[in-house]
Amino acid sequence: MIREQKYQAVAGLPMLLLFLVAVALEIYGFAYGVGQGEGSVALALGSAVAFVLTVFLSVGLFVVNPNEGRVLQLFGDYVGTARTPGLRWANPFFTKKRISLRVRNFESARLKVNDNEGNPIEIAAVVVWQVVDTAEAVFQVDDYNNYVKVQSESALRNLATRYTYDTHDDAQMSLRSHTAEVAEHLKKEIQERLARAGVEVIESRISHLAYAQEIAASMLQRQQAGAIIAARQRIVEGAVGMVEMALDMLSRRDIVTLDDERKAAMVSNLLVVLCGERAAQPIVNTGTIYQ
């Protein structure tokens, strides 16, 4: 693999001043040689040749912007990358390819994929990335921009198949309920795919998540039913605990003594009160506890 090598290019401003002075002298020499007649032909010819050489050498001037790298090649061989911003000068035979080192982001298309349970869902993600190794970005892949896009969408598809869309079990991860964990998993998987392209993934997160249109209505009903069942289960668990606590406190404090039949009636009444959807209507017993 080709790794980035820093190339310390010559400061361009002194070279620019040198070229300007040389051009001025060469123009003066050429004009002076032509004006002096046949005796100064050599001076005029030498000034013209020097002028052409100076113009050729000035081609080596190039500008490096902040957060930018210039990949330098000499007849196909990688020479190095110039990252120092400003006006620089290097061998005129070098080819100089501009590579942006700025932080970039893109949002993937809305992909239709099956989740872990086989339900078709629509999912999209935002990926924030930047180039950290210019040599790998240029030489290891054909087009690193397209490579980032394709591999990110491939990683997103793979992620969606590993998780369910939603779950009512807190111990099981899902795409909707565990957004932070899923985003970290997505970032790690995309980074593994883009490492060979000299790209660092700064952040990745899901930007769109929904059931596919053809099953959205039925899955919404299923989701609502599952939520109701999960809520009822918690309500019953809490009600049983409260009934158990009430019977235990009555027994320990010796407030009233209940036989098994009256305990069953009390448990039934308390469960109705605690688990019912509507407020209970109180009934005042004017007789004894058994009538």
NORNOR-V659417 format. One record per residue. N is the residue number from 1. PSI is psi as a letter, one per 20 degrees, with the letter a starting at -180 (* if undefined). OMEGA is omega as a letter, one per 40 degrees, with the letter a starting at -180 (999 if undefined). D_LAST is the distance of its C-alpha to the last C-alpha in Angstrom with 2 decimals. Layout:
BEGIN
((N PSI OMEGA D_LAST) (N PSI OMEGA D_LAST))
END
This chain:
BEGIN
((1 q i 91.28) (2 p i 93.14) (3 q a 91.88) (4 p i 92.66) (5 p a 95.73) (6 p i 96.47) (7 p a 99.84) (8 n a 101.40) (9 q i 103.36) (10 q i 106.27) (11 p a 105.60) (12 h a 106.58) (13 g i 107.84) (14 h i 110.90) (15 h i 111.71) (16 g i 111.47) (17 g i 113.89) (18 g i 116.22) (19 h i 116.25) (20 g i 116.96) (21 g a 119.88) (22 g i 121.21) (23 g i 121.03) (24 g i 122.88) (25 h a 125.61) (26 h i 125.95) (27 g i 126.31) (28 g a 128.90) (29 h i 130.75) (30 g i 130.77) (31 h i 132.06) (32 g a 134.67) (33 g i 135.85) (34 h a 136.23) (35 h a 138.12) (36 i i 140.59) (37 b a 141.92) (38 h a 142.76) (39 i a 142.94) (40 k i 139.21) (41 g a 137.90) (42 g i 136.42) (43 g i 134.50) (44 g i 133.09) (45 g i 132.16) (46 h i 130.55) (47 h i 128.55) (48 g i 127.30) (49 g i 126.22) (50 h i 124.49) (51 g i 122.70) (52 g i 121.32) (53 g i 120.22) (54 g i 118.53) (55 h i 116.63) (56 g a 115.52) (57 h i 114.30) (58 i i 112.38) (59 h i 110.23) (60 i i 108.52) (61 p i 106.88) (62 r a 103.15) (63 p i 100.16) (64 o i 96.94) (65 r i 94.06) (66 q a 91.21) (67 l i 88.53) (68 q i 90.96) (69 q i 92.98) (70 o i 96.25) (71 o a 96.68) (72 p i 100.42) (73 q i 102.21) (74 o a 105.86) (75 l i 106.95) (76 i i 103.51) (77 p i 103.00) (78 p a 100.15) (79 g a 101.68) (80 a a 98.70) (81 p i 96.42) (82 p a 97.42) (83 i a 94.46) (84 o a 96.25) (85 q i 95.98) (86 a i 99.12) (87 p a 102.52) (88 r i 103.62) (89 p i 106.57) (90 r a 106.87) (91 p a 109.23) (92 h i 110.04) (93 i i 109.62) (94 p i 105.93) (95 q a 103.38) (96 o a 100.53) (97 p a 97.07) (98 p i 94.58) (99 p i 91.04) (100 p i 88.31) (101 j a 86.30) (102 q i 83.89) (103 p a 80.12) (104 r i 79.21) (105 q i 76.07) (106 q i 75.23) (107 p a 72.16) (108 r i 72.01) (109 r i 71.49) (110 o a 68.03) (111 q i 67.88) (112 o a 65.75) (113 q i 64.64) (114 p i 61.83) (115 a a 59.41) (116 h i 58.24) (117 j i 55.82) (118 j i 58.49) (119 p i 57.26) (120 p a 60.21) (121 r i 60.20) (122 p a 62.68) (123 q i 63.73) (124 r a 66.48) (125 q i 67.53) (126 p a 69.73) (127 p i 72.21) (128 p a 74.18) (129 r i 77.32) (130 q i 80.88) (131 p i 84.01) (132 i i 84.73) (133 o a 87.55) (134 h a 90.06) (135 g i 92.05) (136 h a 89.08) (137 h a 88.00) (138 g a 91.50) (139 h a 92.63) (140 h i 89.56) (141 q a 88.09) (142 g a 89.77) (143 o a 87.77) (144 h i 85.29) (145 g i 83.58) (146 h i 82.82) (147 g i 81.97) (148 g a 79.29) (149 g a 77.75) (150 g a 77.76) (151 h i 76.50) (152 g i 73.72) (153 h i 72.41) (154 g i 72.71) (155 h i 70.70) (156 g i 68.04) (157 g a 67.72) (158 h i 67.41) (159 g a 64.75) (160 h a 62.59) (161 i a 62.54) (162 i a 61.20) (163 q i 58.00) (164 q i 55.22) (165 g a 54.83) (166 q i 51.28) (167 q i 48.58) (168 j i 45.06) (169 o a 45.76) (170 h a 47.13) (171 i a 49.04) (172 p a 51.08) (173 q i 53.80) (174 r a 54.25) (175 h a 56.78) (176 h a 54.40) (177 h a 52.31) (178 m a 55.00) (179 h a 57.89) (180 g a 59.60) (181 g i 59.71) (182 g i 60.84) (183 h i 63.56) (184 g i 64.86) (185 g i 64.98) (186 g i 66.84) (187 g a 69.31) (188 g a 70.06) (189 h i 70.64) (190 g a 72.91) (191 h i 74.87) (192 h a 75.55) (193 h a 77.01) (194 i a 79.10) (195 h a 80.49) (196 i i 83.61) (197 j i 84.38) (198 k a 84.57) (199 p i 81.47) (200 p i 78.69) (201 o a 75.22) (202 g a 73.90) (203 q i 70.57) (204 p a 68.77) (205 q i 65.45) (206 p a 63.72) (207 i i 64.36) (208 p i 62.69) (209 p a 59.84) (210 q i 58.12) (211 q i 57.25) (212 q a 60.06) (213 h a 59.98) (214 i a 59.46) (215 j a 56.12) (216 g a 54.98) (217 g a 52.42) (218 h i 50.83) (219 h i 50.85) (220 g i 49.17) (221 g i 46.27) (222 g i 46.17) (223 g i 46.32) (224 g i 43.45) (225 g i 41.33) (226 h i 42.19) (227 h i 41.33) (228 g i 37.88) (229 g i 37.23) (230 h i 38.51) (231 g i 36.38) (232 h i 33.18) (233 g i 34.05) (234 h i 34.37) (235 g a 31.15) (236 g i 29.23) (237 g i 31.13) (238 h a 30.33) (239 g i 26.59) (240 g i 26.35) (241 h i 28.29) (242 h i 26.08) (243 g i 22.86) (244 g i 24.78) (245 h a 25.98) (246 g i 22.57) (247 h a 21.15) (248 g i 24.45) (249 h i 24.50) (250 h a 21.02) (251 g a 22.18) (252 h a 25.62) (253 i i 24.65) (254 l i 21.99) (255 g i 19.64) (256 q i 16.42) (257 p a 16.16) (258 p i 14.35) (259 r a 14.71) (260 h a 16.23) (261 g a 13.24) (262 h i 11.60) (263 g i 15.19) (264 g i 15.73) (265 g i 12.88) (266 g i 14.35) (267 g i 17.78) (268 g a 17.14) (269 g a 15.95) (270 h i 18.90) (271 h i 21.34) (272 g a 20.51) (273 g a 21.07) (274 h a 24.19) (275 i a 25.78) (276 q i 25.14) (277 h a 28.21) (278 q i 26.52) (279 p a 24.58) (280 q i 20.76) (281 o a 18.99) (282 q i 16.37) (283 p a 12.97) (284 p i 11.74) (285 o a 8.09) (286 i i 8.59) (287 b i 5.59) (288 r a 5.19) (289 h a 5.77) (290 i i 3.84) (291 * 999 0.00))
END
